[in-house]
């Protein structure tokens, strides 16, 4: 099943230096997710500091377990929303 993941850095609670310290580890984890086939597509958000990604997993709980290993999330610096996706029915049966 695919999921839309929207994350947002908590810039109001943490200085930029805090993110800089963990940045390389965060990028390494993102590359690991992509290499494992968990992350299918990923973009930086234009509306704030964070990412939007399409991920693939068996369940929402699996998605959350994996995302909770992100260094920014472990440090309490990241908000994450997970939205389950289903096929669009407008193109036919």
C-alpha positions, 0 to 999 in steps of 0.5 A, a space after each residue: 500500500 502507498 502512503 503520502 507522508 508530509 513532514 515539517 521541521 519545527 523551526 519555531 522550537 529549534 534553531 537552524 544549528 540544531 538541524 545542521 548538526 543532524 543533517 548528514 544523518 537525516 540524509 543518510 537515513 533518507 537514502 537508506 529508505 530510498 534504496 530499500 524501496 520504502 521511499 518511492 518519491 520525495 520532494 522538498 516542500 515549497 510552503 515550509 521546511 520539510 519534505 513530502 514523499 510517497 512511501 510503500 509499506 504494508 500498514 500505516 503502523 509500519 510507515 510510522 515505525 520506520 519514520 520514527 527512526 529519522 534523526 530529526 524525529 528522534 530529536 523531537 524536531 519533526 512533525 509527520 502526517 501519514 495519509 493512506 492512499 487508494 487507487 483513483 476510480 475516475 478512470 474506469 473500472 
